[in-house]
Amino acid sequence: MTLRAARPLLASLGGLGGLAVATAAQPQPVAPAEVDVAPAAGVSTLDQVTVVGSQIKGSKSAAILPVATLQTEQIEATGAVSGDDLYRSIPQMGDVSFSGTNGGNSSNYARGDIASVNLRGLGVGNTLLLINGRRSVVHPMSQADGNLVPVLTYNANAVPVSNLRRVEVLLDGAAAIYGTDAVAGVVNNVLRDDMDGGTISVQKGFGEGTDLRDIGINGMWGKNSEDLRSNITVAFNYYNTTGLNSLDQDWTRNGDRATDFLGTPFEGLPGTDNRNTNSPWGNFTVNGPRVSRNGTWLTTAAGAFHVQPTSNSGCATTIADGICVQSGSKATSGADANLRDNQQGQYPLSITPDVRRLNLFVTGKHDFDNGISFFSEAGLYDSRAYSLQNGVNTITALPMTVAASNYWNPFGAMYLPDGSLNPNRLQGLNIGPNGVPVTITSYRFERPTRIEVNNTQVRALAGLRGYHYGFDWETAALYSTAKVVDTQDAVSMSLFQQALANPTASAYNPFCGGCNDWDTLDQFFYKAKRQSETELFLWDFKVSRADLFSTWAGKVGMAAGVEARHETQRDDRDARVDGSVTFTDAITGLAYPSDMYGVSPTPDTYGSRSVMGLFAELSVPLVSPEMGIPLVKSLDLQVAGRAERYNDFGNVAKPKLALGWQIFDGLTLRSSWAQGFRAPNLEQVNATVVSRSNNRTDYIQCEADVRTGAQASIAGCGGYTYSTTARRSGNPDLKPETSTNTSAGLVFQPRFIPEDFGRFSFAVDYYKYEQEGIIGLFGEGNALILDYLLRQQGGSNSAVVRADPTADEIARFAGTGLDPAGKVLYVTDQYVNLQPQTLRGVDYNFSWNSPETAIGRFDVSVTGTHLIEFYRQRSPALQALEDAKAQGLVDPSIRITGGGDLIGNGGNPEWKWSGTLTWRYQQLSVGANARYASSYVENGLTLADGTPWTVKSQTLANAFIKYDFQREGWLNGVALKVGANNLANKRPPVSDDVFGYPSGVYQANPRYWYVNVSKAF
């Protein structure tokens, strides 16, 4: 039973707004406005939109704005067990760039139990996430976005799905009402509360044909006081899953995706083999003269050599049983493709992590005698995520030297410390008896990386509300914090070099293709820890009145308020990464700012920000039905504005206008115009110099090979894509990103259809976002392309810092007409405000709710979105590169990132649809959900003419059947539900990804079966 069941119903129809969501406030003294209330699955019921569309309680202006709503039945039909599952079912959501196993073995990514929120694909950080109408704290771990800048997101998986009453998505810019982050829109999660009684449920599920197993236990209990003036409600959610790993399904076991492209024009392209070239079959460079054995060269003039199985051709000499040395860097294609790494076929590498998740949420309320009510919330989210990823690998910026004393060094000392002959030193070498040290240039350890991420969020809110002097008022104080502790297996460079200098058989052997046991690895592996925390302190005071005064057309409503918030972010990196513990090579004497092997040095960051905001809103009726104007039953205007003062970059003020024109009963036209802003996040402003390494192609090396005939084309170039370090610096002069959002649409609810046929609702809305000053980088990939272009013209790009060319590189460039180019050491870059972008599209919605019939009741809801335009204007530097490409100065297969047409590109499908059908007959319920995403192109894999790979469309269906027992005894209140997700057991569309699918758009889950048993009491 719901506390004061009738009165909250009236209050909700009166539109409690964002201030009273899920709080079931006491009855409003002012009678609710008369409005047409649409079916539960529609897009424009007042109860649905007042929460996120307006701050005026009881106002009709909220119905002007487009809102997509998922009610309890629709949430149930999706079969979602996490916020990620649920939000992916909303067509207007963009790709999910923050995910559980993001970044593999690199701690520079947010990972664990995490999923980002990205409305319209405008980028994380442009969508505001609310819990019961108020802000949530952002997830503290950052990662680079598509513009290569660090961004923060709200964590969708912190939302307790089983405790949701509904999810409301305002598909319109709302910065003028809610402030920064609301550029793309607002997602409000309304939790169930105000219970008198309880429920408990247990759900068990499994992934067909895999080891995926999960269990969920959910409970909710509430109690009213005897006088019905107080209530406390407690919700509990526990979830445990084993996740998916690479060995679970045949198509994820091999990083060589060549079979996925058979019969297509992409068949045989080197880019279809995504096994990593960093492998236990290492590349090395002798720190000394060119080495020969009995007159046979074992290294190049620059000292380069590699190890490989003796079954591969080209062996110069054998160094151990089945292992040989060959001069030069290893080949990784054709017969030598076995030198690549494929740990996903050897170990159960995680596709989705094992997760244990706990949610607790408590709400409390009390009505005082003086008409004032107290309300409160307390929430705890805690998760533990475990995953297994590829072994630690080298990066160019952090080389490692193997001492000549290493027991396994084939070019090491002739004699061991005890005077005995070194059995691993090759005989007949042209070097002295002391041997020579060797630098590891490309290598991956044979042990996969274990990762554990502990994720916690705490939320506490207390407030008062009341009705005095004709005004509804509310004030609340909120504190919320999020903490993440990311722990992973890591390699200390100092300890590693000690293990490499060991002259005994217990030394680490990097020359065997991965033969070392775990005890040997334990000499230098340790647990690296990254700890991040964000905090949100918020206080607000708001007043509203639906009848401030009257005009010729009716009552003018108003809302106004003040909000103060303080935000902090702290990112505490491991001591071996942040510069606290550094590494000095004992052999070369070179000092490095990081002691964690394979991870770019990154300093700790800390930032804080205080924001004071004022907002005001008016709901102004311009025409009323009583005026009798033909074709204008009513005309309503919403005017809103918000001003905010930031202590770190100044003042911002933005307006919003919305107009609703009801032509006749059942047909309404609506439009809106708003300006928005997004402040640079704390890391973008406060970061000093951050180093990041990503695989990038050094095209000038490819060009040299093409000119000498060593490679057939730039498109087929192999061997010059390697870890490239970018030194990115923060920018205190960054300006806020600004935006202008317009929308126009109609809602049609045909009243002429008899109610015996049910209620129908149609909505179509056109939207347009224009953003300016988007924060981004030029990008190290583009910097290398510019360097490639300039070097063909006799110059170079000063942002690309290279080592002096080696003898091998000088020889390889001979006769090409190009100056020799050494290996890239790093690329410099800085966060800047980039060029504007425009996004346009159309949203569609249809719903039908049948009446109760002899065969039950049916509810249908279909919503979709169509992208018409998604274009980012290129900066002058990027446009110069595109112009050079059009002139034939840049190879057509080379992709220039950072601008241009983004529609149907890289996770932005042109069409997305989602539909839900539910049927209820007496105690039986059946539900189904289907969602569709159209094809899009993936520019990571292209033909020689620049044609990209197309990721095909997908339709995914879920269904369930549920029976509610209504019998005396222990079966009373018991419900049994059986369901399946991915009914057709479809593999996601093929992608040029190491696991063969695009995780930002699709999921790898097989057909998933579940059984749920619940009981109400």
N, C-alpha and C positions, 0 to 999 in steps of 0.2 A: 504494500500500500504506500502511496506517495503522500508525504506530509502536506496537509491542506490541499488536497488534490485539485479541487475546483479552482481555488484562488490562483495557484501558479499558472493554470491553463489560461485564465483570463489575463493574467499579467503577460504571459508570452504572446497572446494575441494582440496585446497592446504594444508589444515591441519593447522588451526590456533593454535592448541595445547591448553594446559591448560592455556596459558596466555591470550588468546583472546576469550574464550568461551563466547557466548551470548553477545558479544560486537560488532559484525558486523564491524570489523576493516576496515579501508580504504584499497584500493587495494594494493596488494603486488607488488613491482617493479619487483621481480623475478618471472618468470613464474612458475605456479604450476607444481609439479612433475606429471608425467604420471603414473597413477595407475588405477587398476581395481576397480571401485566403485560398491559395492554390493547394493542390494535393501535396502530400509529403515529399514526393519525388521531384517536384517541380523546381523552377529556378527563381521564382520571385515571390514566394510567400513572405509576408512581413516578419514572421517569427524567424525565418531563415536569414533574412538579410539585415535586420536591424543590428545584429551582433557585430557584423563587420562592415556594414554600409553606412551607418549613421550612429552618432552618439546621442541623438535625441530620442528619449523614451516616448513611445506612442506616436512617433512621426511616420507619415506615409512616404517621406522622401527616400527612405531606404529602398523601397521597391523599384526605384529608378535604376538601380545599379545591378549589373549581372553577377550572380552568385551561383556557383555549382555546389550542390549539397549532397553529401552521402549520409543517408539516414541509417539507423541501426540495421534494417533489413538489407540494405545495399552493401553495407560493410560486411555483413555476414556472408552475402553471396560471393564476395571476392575471395573468400577463403584465406584472407590475410592473417598471418601470425606475427607480423612486424609492421612498423610504420613504413618501411621500405616497400613491402608487398602492397600495402594499401595505397600509398601515394603513386606507385607505378600504374595503378588502375585509373588514375585521373588523366585524361588525354592532354590537358593543358600543362602537365608537368614535363620538364625537359629531361635531359639525360642525368644519370646519377654518377657524378664524378668522384664523390667520396664513397668508398665501399670497403668491405671488411678485409680484403686482402690486397688493397691498393699498394702499388709500389714495390711488390715483392719483398725483398730483404732489406729495403731502405727505410730507415726510421724517419726520413724526411717527408713521409706521407701520413695522413690521418688514416687509421685502420682500426680493426677490431669490430665492435658492434656499432657501426656508424653507417648512416646513409644520408646524403645531402638532400636539400629541398631547393628546387630550381624551377619556379614557374616561368612558362613561356620560353625556357631555354635562354633567358637573358643573363644567366650566370648566378651561381650561389652568392648570397649577400644581397640580392635584389628582392628577396621574398621574406616577409616578416612572418614568424611563427608565433602564434598565441596559444596559451593554455587558459581556457575559461575567460577569454577576452583580454588577457594581459600578456605582456612579453614573456618569452622564455629566454634563458641564458644561452649564449652561443657555445657551440662545442669548442674546446680550447685548442685542439690540434689544427694547425693550418696546413695547406698544401698549395702547390701552384695550380692555377686554373689554365684555361686555354690561352690566355694572354701572358702566361708564365709568371704571374704575380701571386704572392701568397694571399689566399682568401680563407675566410672562416664561414662556417655554415651552422645552421641549427641541425640537431641530430634527430632525424625522423624516428629512429629506433628507440628513442627515449619516450615516445608517446605510447601509453598503454592501450593498445588497440582493443583489447577485450573489455575495456572500461569506457569506451567511447559511446556517447549518446548520438553524436553526429559530428561530421567534419564539414565546415563551411569554407569555401574558397572564393574570396572576392577577386574576380577576374578583371581588376581595374586598378590603376595606380592609386595609392591611398596615403602617400606621404603627407598630404595636407591634413589628414586626420590622425594618422598614427606615427608620423615621423619617419626618420631614415629607415632603410631596409624595405620599405613598402613600395618600391618603385614598380615591380611587376605585379604586386598584389599581396593579399594577406591569406594565410591559412589559419583558421581558428579551430582548435580541437576542444569540443565541448564534452566534458566528462560527466558521467552519471553521478548523481548525488541525491540527497534528500530521501533516502530510503527508510522504510520501517519494516524490517524483515531482512532476509538475506538470500543469497544464491551461492552455489559452489558448482564448479564444473571441472572435469578432467578430460583432456584431449590427448590422444596418442596418434602419431602419424609416422609414415615411412615413405621413402622415395623408392619407387619400383625399380628393382634390379640394381640397387646401390646399397651402400651402408648408411645412408641418410636415415636417421631415426630422431624423433623429437617427442617431447612430452610437455604439456602445458597444464598448470593448475591455476584456476582463477576463482576468486571468491569476493563477495561483497556483502557487507552487513551494515545495517543502519538501525538507529533507535530514536524514536521521538520521546520527548518528555511527556508526562501525563497531561500537562496543559497545552500541549502542541506548540509551545513557544520555542522549543529548542530541539535540535537534531544533531546527531553525529553520525557520519557515514565513513566506513573504512573499506577501501578496495585493495585487494591483494592479487598480484599476478606473478607467476613463476613460469619460466620457459627454459627448456634445455634442449639443445640440438647438437648432433654430431657433425653437422655441416656436410659439404660435398668435397671430395678430393679428386685428384687427377686420375686415380686408378679406378674410380667408381664407374666410369663410362668409357667405352672403347674410343670414342672420338676425342677425348681429352687427354689420352695417354701419351701423345706424341706431339712435340713442338714442330715437327716437320709437317706442315699443312698441305704438302704438294697434292695429296690425293683429293683434297677438297676442291681443287681447281682443275681436275682432269676434264677434258672435253671443253674447256673454255679457252679464250685467247690468252689467258694468264698461265696456262699450263707450262711448267718448266721454268718459269721466272725464278731467279734467285730469291726474290723477296717472299716467296711462298714457304721457304724453309725458315721457321722462326726459332729453331733451336739456337741457343746462345753461342756465339763464337768464343766467349769467355768460358773456358772449360778446364778440367784438370790436365788436359794436354796443352801445356803452357808455351808461350813465346818468351824468349830470353835474349838478353844482350850481354856479351862479354865486356867487362870493364878493363879493357886492355887491347893488345894487338889482335889482329885477325888470327884465328886458331886453325891449324891444320894438323893432321895425323898422318905421318908417313907420306907426306906430300899431297894428301887429299884435304881440301878445304872443308872444315866443319862449320864455319861461320861465314857470313858475308864480310865485306870490307869494313862495315860498321859494327861487326861483331854479332849480328843477329843470327839466332838459330832457334829451333823448336824440337820438341820430342814427339814421337808418334809410335804407333805399333809397327813392328817389323813387317807386318802384312801389307802396309801401305808402301807404295813405290817411292823411290828417291832417297832411301836411307843412305847416309854417308858412313855410319859406323854404329854397331850395336853397343849399348851401354849397360843393358841388363837383359834378363830373359824376356824376349818378346818386345823389347823397347829399343828404339834407335834414335839417333840424332840426325837431323837434316838441316842444311844451311838455309837461312832466311826464315821469314815468318811463315806460319802454317797456312796452307790452303784450306778452305772450309766448304768447298763445293765438289761435286762430282765424286770421285773415289775417295776424296779426303773429307767428305761430309761427316764421316764418323768421328772426326776430331771436334765436332760441336758438342755442346752439353745438352743432355736430355734427361735431367733429373726427374722431370714429371713422369717419366716412364719407369723410373727406378724406385721412387719414394711416393707416398701419398701426399703430394703437395696440395695445399688447400686452395680450393676454388671459392668456397665460402667457409668461414671459420667455425670451429666448435664454439658454441656460445651458451653461457648460463646467464640468464637475465632475471632480475627481480624488480618489480614496481610496487611501491606502497603509496597510497594516496588517501589522505584523511581530510574531510571537510567538516566544519562545525558552524552552527548558527544559533543565535539566540535573539529573541525579540524582547526589548525592554518595554517598560510601561509608558515611557515618554515618546513612543513612536520611532525610536531609533533601534536599528538592528545591527548586531555584530555578526560578522562572517569571517571565516578563516579557511586556509588551505595549508596542508603540509604534505610534501611529496618527496619520495626517495626513489631514485633509479640507480641500480647498481648492476654492472655486468662484468663478466670475465670472458674473454675471447682468446682462443688458442688456435694457432695456425702453424703450418710448416711451409717454408718457402725455399727457394733455391739457395745454394751455398753462397757464402761471402765471396765477392769477386773484386778484382783490381779496378782502380780508376786511374786515369793518366796522371792526375794531380798528386797522387800519393804512391810513388814507386817504392819497391823494396829491393834491397841488395842482399844477395846470398854470399856469405863469407867464403873465402877460399878454404877455410877450415871445415866447411860442411862435409860431413862424412859421405854424402851421396853426390857431391859436386863432381861431375866427370872431368872438369878442368881444375879441380882443387889441388891441394897440397899433395906432393908425392908420398910423404911420410906422415903417419899419425903421431900424436904427441908422445906415444910410448916408443917411438922409433921404428915401429913396424911399417911395412909397405901398405899404402892405402889401396884396398882392393877395388875401389870404385874410380880411382883416377885412371883415365885412359893412358895407355902407354904410347910412346912414339909421338908425343905432342911437341910443338915448336915453342913451348913456353917453359919458364923456369920451374924448378922444383917446388917453389912456394905456391904455385898455381895462381889463378886469377879469380876475383869475385865476379858474380853474375847478377845482373838486374832482371827481376821478374817484370815483364812488360804486359803480359796478358795471362790471367790465371783465375780459376775458380776452385774453391776448396771442395773436397769430396763429400763433406757432411752438410746436409740441408740445415737451414736456419730455423730454430724454434722461436716463436714469438708469443708473448702473452701481453694482452692489453686489458688493464683494469679501468673501467669507465664509471664514474659516479656523478650524479646530479642531485642536488638538494634544493628544494623550493619551500619557502615559508612566506605566507601572506596573512595579514590581518587587516580588517577594515571595518568601517561603519557606514551605514547608509540610512537615509530617512526621507521624509517628505514634510517640508515646512514652507509656509508662506507661498504655497503654490508651486514650489520647485522640488524636483527630485534631486537629491545630492548624494554623493558617494565619495569616500576617501579611503585609501588603502596604502599600506607600506608593504613592499615586497623585497625579499632578499633571496637570491638564487646563486648557486655556485656550481661549477662543473670542473671536475678534476679527471685527468687521464694520466695513468702511469703505463708507459710502453716499455716493455723489457724484451730484449732479444739476445740471441747468441751473437757475439761480436769477437773480432780479433784485435788484440793489442799489438800495434806495430813494434813496440819495444820488446815485448815478450816473444813475438814472432821472430824478430831478428836474433834474439838469443837462442831460440830453438833451431834456427838456421845455421848458427855458428857452432853448434855442438859437433865435436869431432868423433862422437860415438854413434853406434847404430841406433840410438834412441833419438837422433836428430830427425827433424822433419825433412821428408824427401819430396821436393816439388818436381822431380824429374822422372816420375814413374806413372803419370796419368791417373793418379788418385789411388794410391795403394796404402796410405797411412791408416793406422787403426785409431780408434777413438781416444785411447790413452795418450797417444802422441799429440793429437789435436788439443787435448785438454791442457797442454802446457801453455798455450797462449790464447785460448778462447776464454771469454769472460762474459758476464751478463751486463750488457749496456742498458742504461735506463734514461728515458726521456720523460720528464714530468711537466705537465702543462695545466694551467688553471685559469679560468675566467670567473669573474664575479659580476653580478648585477645588483645594484641597490636602486630601488625605485620608490618614489612616493608620488601620488597624484591626488588631485581634488577636482571633482567634476560636478557640474550642475546642469540640469536640463529642464525644459518646460515645453510641453506640446502646445500651450495656448498662451504664449507671452502677451500677444494682443491680437486683435481681429482686424481684418481688412475686408474689402468688398467680396473677396473670394473665400474667406474663412480664417482659421486660426493660424498664426505664424508661430512656429516652434523654434526654440533655440537651445543650444548647448554651448558650454564654455568650460574651460578647465586649464589647469596648470599641471605640468609634470616635470619632476626633477629626477634625473638618474645619473648614476656614477658607474662606469664600467672599467674593469681592469683586465689585463691579459698578461700572463707570465708564462714564458716558455723556457724551462730549465733543461738544457741539453746535458748529455752525459759529459763527465769531466774530461774524457778523452776526445771529445768533439768540440767543446766550447773554448778550448785554448788553455784550460786549467792544467791539463797534462799534455805536453807536446812530445814530439819525437824528433830526435837527432840521429841521423844515420851514422852508425859507428864507423862505417867504412868510408863513405864519401864526405862526411862532416856536414852535410846539408841538413838544415833544420826545417821542420814542417809544423804547421799550426795545429795539426790533428794527430792523435795517436790511435784513432780507430780506423782500421784498414778498410778501404773501399767506401768510406762515407765522407762526403765533402765537409770540411770544417765549417761549423755554424756557431756563431756566438749566441749566448742567452739573450732573450729579449724581454723587456717589460714596458708596458705602456698603460696609461690610465686616461680617462676622459670623463669630464663632467658636462652634462647637457641640461639646460633649462628650456622647457618648451611651453608655449602658450597656444591654445587653439580655440577657435570659435566656429560655430556652425549655425546656419539659419535654414529653416524649411519654410518656404514661402509659397502659399497657394496663389496662383495667378488667375485661374478660372475654376469655378465650382459648378457642379451639376445644376444647382439652382439658378444659374445665370441663363441657362437655356440656349447657349451658343451652339449653332449647328456644327457637327463634326468635332466639337471640343467639349467632351463631357467634363474633363478636368485638365488642368495644366499646373504642374508643380515644379518649383525650382529649389535646388539645394545649392547653397553657397557656403563654402568652408575655407578656412585658412589656418595655417600653422606657422609660427615663428619659433626658431630654436637658436639658442646661443651655445656654441661649443667653446670650451676653454682653450682648445688648441688650434682652431682655425677661424673663429669668428661667427658671424651671424648668417642665418639663412631663413627666408620666408617664402612659402609656396601656397598658391591658391588652388581651389577646386570648384568647378561648376558642374551641375547635373540638371537635366531637364526631363520631365516625364509628361507625355501628352497622351491622355486617354481619349482616343477618338470616339469610341463607344464602349459599352460594357463588354469587356473581353478582348479588346484590342488596344494595346498601349505601345506607343513609340517612345524610345528613351535615348538619351545621348549624354555624354559627359566630356569634360575637358579638365585636365589637371596637370600641374607641374610637380615634379618630384626631384629628389636629391638623394645621394648616397655618399656619406662621408667616407674618406679613406679609412680602412680598418687600422687598428692600433699597430699591427705589425708592418703594414705598408709605410706608415709614417716613422716608426721608431727603429726599424731595422738599420743596422750599419751596413757592412759588406757581407753578403750571404753567398756562399759558393754552392752551386748545384751542378751535378753531373748528369747528363743525359746522352743517349746515343745519338750522334749527329754524323753526317757524311761530309768529309772534306773533299769537295768536288774538284779542287784544283789537282789533287792527286789522281783522281779519275781521268781528268782531262789529259794529264801527262801520259797515262797508260793508253788512252785512246789514240793519241798522236803517235805513239811508238808502235801501235798495233798490239800491245799486250792485252788490251780489252777491246771488245767489239763496239761497245757503246756506253754512254753515260748511264742509260737506264739499266744495263746489266752489270754495272760496276760493283765489284765486291772487294772486300778487304780494307776499305777506308771508312767504314762506319764504326766509330768507336766512342768510348766514353769521353765526352768533351765537357770541360768545366767552364761554367759561366760565373763570373763574379758580379753579383747583382747588388746594387746599393739602394737603400731607402732614399726617400726624397721628402724632406719636411715642407717643401713648397708645393706638394700635391694639392690640387683643388678638388672640391667635391664633384662627383659625377652628377650631371643634371639630366633631367628627362622631361619630355612633354608627352602626355598620354591622351588620346582621344578615342571615343567609342560611340557607336550609334547602332541601335537595333530595335527589335520589336518583340513583344510577347503577345501571343494570340491564344486565348482560351475560349473556344467556340461555345457560347452559351446556348446557341440554337440546337445543339445536339441534346436530346433528352437525357436526363440524369440516369435513366435506365441503361444507357450505353456507357456510363462512366464519365469521368472527368478527363479532358484532354488539355494538354498545354504544349505550345510550340514556341520556341525562342530562337532568334537569330541575332547575333551581335557581331558587328565589325569592330576591330580594334587596331590601334596603331600606336607604337612606341617609338619615340625619337630620343636617342640618348647622345649626350655629348660629354667629352672629357673622360671617356672610359680609361681606367688605369691599366697600363700594360707595359710591355717591353718590346724593343726591336727584335730581340730573340737571337740566341747564338746560332741557330740554324740559318736564319736570314743573314747574319753577319758573315757566315762562311760562304754563302752564295755571293754576297757582295765582294768578298775577298777573291772568290773565283772569277768574278767579272772583272775586277780591277787588275788582277794579275795577268789576265789575257791582254790587258791594255798597257802593261808595263808598270803598274802601280801595286798597291796593296791596301787592305783595310786596317787602319791602326788599332781598331778595337780587337783584332785577332792577334794575340801575342803568341809567337812561335819560337821553338828552339832553333838553334842554328842547324842548317841541313847537314845530315850525316853523309858519309862517303857513298852509302847506298842510294840516298836520295839524289845526290848530285849526279851519280851515274844514270839514274833512272830518268832524270829530266834532260839529260844530254840530247841535243838534236831536236828538242821539241819547240824551241823558240820561247820557252818559259823559263823564268828565273827559278832555281830550285827552292822548294818550300819545305821547311822543317815541320816537325810534328807540332800540333797545336798544344800550347801549354794551358791557355785559358782565353776566355773572351770577356771583355768588360761590357757592362750594361747598367742601366738605371731605370727605375720606375718613373714613368711619365704619363701625363694625360694624352691619350691618343685621339684619333679621329672619331667622328660621330658614326652611329649605326642606326638603322631603321628596321623595325619589324612590323609587319602588317599581316592580318589574317581574319578569319571568320570563325566564330564559335556557333555550334548548332546544339539544340536540345529539344528532345521530345519526351513527353511522359504521358502515360495513360494509367488511370486508376479505376478499376471496375467497381461497380457496387457489389454488395453481397448477393450472390446468386445461388441457385440450387447446386451448382458445381463448384462453389467457392468464390474466392476473390483473387483477382489478378492485378499485378502492378508491373508496369513496364517503364523503363527509363533508358534513353539512349542519348549520349552526349558525345560530341566530336569537335575537332578543331582542324582548320585548314590553313596552312601557312601560305600566304601569297607573296610575301617579300621578307627576306632577312638578309640585309646587306650592310656591311661595315666598310666605310670609306677608308681607302688606304692612305697612310701617311705619305708625304712627298718621297721619303726614302724607299718605301715599299713600292710606290707607283713607279719610281725610276727603275726598280728591278723588273717589274711587270713589263714596262716599255722595252727594256733590254731583251726580255724573253720574246716579246712580239717581233723584235728586230732580228731574232736569231742569234743574239749574243749570249743568251742563257739557254741551255738545252731544254727542249719542251717537256722532258720527263721530270724536270726538277720542280717541286712544289714550293711556292713562296707563300708562307703562312702569315696570318695576321690581318687579313682583310678580304674584300671581295664578296661574292655571292655565297651566303651560308645556308641557304634553303636546300633541303635535301642533302645536306653535307655534314659528315662527321657527327652523327647522332641527332640530326634535326630533320626527322621525317616530315614530308609535306602534309600527310594526313595521319590523324590518330583518332580512333573511335573507342568508345566503351559503352557496353550495354548491359542492363540487369533485368532479369525477369524473375518474379516471385509469384508463387501460387499457394494460397492457403485455403484448406478445406477442413473444417472442424479442427481436429488435433493434428492434421498433417500439413507440413509446409515443404515446398520444393522451391529451390532457387538456383539460378544459373547466372553466370557472368561471362561475358566475352569481351576481349579487347583486341584492337587491330592497330598496327603501325605500318605505314607504307615503306617502300624501299628508300634507300638513301645511298650516297656514294661515300667511299672510304679512300681518302687520298694517300694513305700510307702505301698503297700498292697500285702502281700505274704501268701502263704500256709505254713503249718508246715514244708514242705521240702525245703522251700525257693523259690518256683515257684512264680514269680511275675504276677500281673495282666497285661493283654495286652490291650492297647488302640487301638481300631480298626482303619482302614484306613478311609479316607474320600475323596470324590470328590465333589467339590462345583462348581456351574455354575452361571454365571451372563450374562445378555443380555440387549441390548437396540435397539431401532429403532428411527431414526432421519430423519426429513424432513426439507430441506432448501427451504424456499419460495423465488422465484425469480420473483417478480412481481413489477410493478410500484406502487408507493405510500408507505403507512406506512408499508406494509408487506415486502418491499424490505429489505433484510438482516436479516429477522426474521427466526429463526430455532426453531423447536419443537422436543423435545426428550423425550421419555418415556422408562423407564428401570426398571429392577428388579434384585436384588442380591439374592443369595441363592434361585434359581428358584424352587428347589424341596422342599423348606421349611424344610430342614433337621436339626434336632438337632445335635449338635456336638457329636462325639463319647464319650462313657461313661468313666469317670475318677473317681478315688478315691479322689475327691475334694468336698469341702463343697457345691459348686454349681453344681457338677456333670459333669464338663468338664474341660479339661486342657487349661487354658486361655493363656498360653505361646505359644501354637501351633494353637489353634482354637479360633473362636469367637462364642459368644452365640446368634448372631443376627438371628431373624426369617427371613422369606421372606420379603425383603425390596423393596418397590415400590417408584419410584420417577418420577417427571415430571420436565423438564427443558425447559425454554423459554429464548431464547437469541436474541439479535439484534446487528448487526454490523452497524457502521455509519462512 
